[in-house]
Amino acid sequence: MFFKKLKSNKKNTIKTLFLIDILYIKDINAMYGFDNGDLVIKQLYMLLKQHSKHIVKDTIKKDIHIHLKRSHVDVFELMVYDSLSIEEITKIKDSIFNKIVNHEFYLLDRKTFINIDTTIGASKSHTEKIKVYAEKALYLAKTNYMSFMYYDSYLHNNEHIEENMLNILNHNIKNKLVEPYLQTVIDNQTSKIAKYEALMRIFDEKGQEILPGVFLQKAKKSRLYPKLMKILIDKVISYIIKHKIHISINYDYTDIINVNLTNYLINRIKDNNIGKFITIEILEHEKITNFAIVNDFINDLKKYGVQFAIDDFGIGFSNFEYILNLNIDYIKIDGSLIKKIDEEIYLNLIKSIVLFCKQQDIKIVAEYVINLKILRYVKAIGIDYSQGYYISKPMPIDLFIEEGKK
């Protein structure tokens, strides 16, 4: 009765919804049986029921009504009746994620304990479409092999969405708000930081962070992406000069053939003499149709000490063509393979990639290292570097500096 009354009073207020999805429940069912799969799901519900209210209260420092329910076989809804900031959403997500992945779930024999992985999607809205937006976030997170995605319903629930996004993009360009969030890559031999990957973030006029899944395609279609990239390049170079850290920049084929952007990148690296601190990660979103142009780009920058990597290796046969045709230093094994490294068929495939790369004197980075189990596999088969949420999530450089001082 209380909940129904509360719900009617809160109908037009902004709420925040988290969707928490158990990854690979089908694998658990196949390996341990459906009864054990159901037992794991029940334990997760009890875990969330026991801790979610405390997590929310500890984060926002006030009592807020929340409601937890199971919406699908392996998906739970956590509704928070408040308009949380991006920072609060991120902190709550981190606490929930860590609570789940570090918990040991027992099976029916009471002797076997397993860990599970999870993906979380979140959104906030005052409308009944909030679940649609959160499901969109969850879908984007899973398809991009990320543990979390926030979907900004404001940008997608406005009849002037096209104009709004253009305004936001131009606002970021005019005020140089584009920010490279850095994610750590560690050396698996020493467990020390080897470099950081720069991941582009922009912000709306209220300072709310907007993820690439929301703005990237619009930026490219409106031909504003090169301007965003120039700001990102400038900030990456300024961080390198100030902190003497090695940073990777993502660059796809359309960037390479954009003469203006490529000349800007080369000149900025050359003028500041910081090539040895930069790795260019070539993305496969746009298929390479002219290897000669790409190799010219690679060779031009290698003169200044820049290194090159192929990103998302293993998701297509074209990746192997890239290795044979391009003068690269690293490959980054795609998360779709790494997440299944504990399965024999995928483990053997990854081992063959590692052997091939070592024969070619190419270093290897494992993406999507989201837990200790994956990290141990990655180290055991001789992969050189690791990156993923178990190592660190993408953060602004100020937070890395604060962490370093602790």
Stockholm file with secondary structure:
# STOCKHOLM 1.0

chainA/1-406         MFFKKLKSNKKNTIKTLFLIDILYIKDINAMYGFDNGDLVIKQLYMLLKQHSKHIVKDTIKKDIHIHLKRSHVDVFELMVYDSLSIEEITKIKDSIFNKIVNHEFYLLDRKTFINIDTTIGASKSHTEKIKVYAEKALYLAKTNYMSFMYYDSYLHNNEHIEENMLNILNHNIKNKLVEPYLQTVIDNQTSKIAKYEALMRIFDEKGQEILPGVFLQKAKKSRLYPKLMKILIDKVISYIIKHKIHISINYDYTDIINVNLTNYLINRIKDNNIGKFITIEILEHEKITNFAIVNDFINDLKKYGVQFAIDDFGIGFSNFEYILNLNIDYIKIDGSLIKKIDEEIYLNLIKSIVLFCKQQDIKIVAEYVINLKILRYVKAIGIDYSQGYYISKPMPIDLFIEEGKK
#=GR chainA/1-406 SS CHHHHHHHHTTTSCEEEEEEEETTHHHHHHHHCHHHHHHHHHHHHHHHHHHHHHHHHHHHSSCCCEEEEEEETTEEEEEESSCCCHHHHHHHHHHHHHHHHTCCEECTTSSCEECCCEEEEEEEESSTTHHHHHHHHHHHHHHTTCSEEEECHHHHSCTTHHHHHHHHHHHHHHTTCCEEEEEEEEETTTCSEEEEEEEEEEECTTCCEECHHHHHHHHHHTTCHHHHHHHHHHHHHHHHHHHCCCEEEEECHHHHTCHHHHHHHHHHHHHHTCGGGEEEEECCSSCCCCHHHHHHHHHHHHTTTCEEEEEEETSSTHHHHHHHHSCCSEEEECHHHHTTTTSHHHHHHHHHHHHHHHHTTCEEEECCCCSHHHHHHHHHTTCCEEESTTTCCCBCHHHHHHHHHC
#=GC SS_cons         CHHHHHHHHTTTSCEEEEEEEETTHHHHHHHHCHHHHHHHHHHHHHHHHHHHHHHHHHHHSSCCCEEEEEEETTEEEEEESSCCCHHHHHHHHHHHHHHHHTCCEECTTSSCEECCCEEEEEEEESSTTHHHHHHHHHHHHHHTTCSEEEECHHHHSCTTHHHHHHHHHHHHHHTTCCEEEEEEEEETTTCSEEEEEEEEEEECTTCCEECHHHHHHHHHHTTCHHHHHHHHHHHHHHHHHHHCCCEEEEECHHHHTCHHHHHHHHHHHHHHTCGGGEEEEECCSSCCCCHHHHHHHHHHHHTTTCEEEEEEETSSTHHHHHHHHSCCSEEEECHHHHTTTTSHHHHHHHHHHHHHHHHTTCEEEECCCCSHHHHHHHHHTTCCEEESTTTCCCBCHHHHHHHHHC
//
